[in-house]
Amino acid sequence: MKNKINYVEVVDDSDRPLARMNIAEAHRQSLKHRSVIVLLYDSSGELYLQKRSSTKKQYPSRWDVSTSGHVFVTESRKDAAHRVLWTELGIQNAKIKELDKIEASSETGYEFITIYILAKMNVVSTPNPDEVERGYYYSANELDWLIRECRELLTPTLVFLHELEMLYKMK
């Protein structure tokens, strides 16, 4: 599955489809497209962060949001969220809830991001080792400390969402 080429819809400023393109090319040209993030929380409200696999092309071995991925051509955002939960963390049939949307910009990698939450998931038992090295639940205070003291160990997406105060905004 590593060598499979996946296609996204390149979209205009209003998130309307313009063309179909492979992900690498859309990123190379800084073209707008869609992605999803699913934030997992345990029963005490701590956020699960994943440490990305050391074999990942972008930000290997850095701490990141619970799970994220692109929305492929013909796929709904919700279906993409379920797919990344399954492929990265081994979680199926989860009851996710849409939390928010973020407009595409240079800070988002030109991605229109839809954020979902999955609450009260206390154990992530089978992360995919090609995607995730390990994971841990962090309190808001622990994440604040990581941002202050260890920013270089975190992905830009995680820092960006923290700065927008999106990570502990559960509804």
Salt bridges, closest charged atoms under 4 A:
GLU9 OE1 - ARG34 NH1 2.59
ASP12 OD2 - ARG16 NE 2.97
ASP13 OD1 - LYS32 NZ 2.54
ASP15 OD1 - ARG34 NE 2.74
ASP15 OD2 - ARG77 NH2 2.28
GLU25 OE2 - ARG28 NH2 2.69
ASP64 OD2 - ARG52 NH1 3.32
GLU75 OE2 - ARG83 NE 2.79
ASP100 OD2 - LYS169 NZ 2.44
GLU111 OE2 - HIS27 NE2 3.25
GLU111 OE2 - HIS33 NE2 3.20
GLU111 OE2 - HIS70 NE2 3.02
GLU131 OE1 - LYS56 NZ 2.62
GLU133 OE2 - LYS51 NZ 3.62
GLU133 OE2 - ARG134 NH1 3.20
ASP144 OD1 - HIS162 NE2 2.69
GLU163 OE2 - ARG151 NH1 3.12
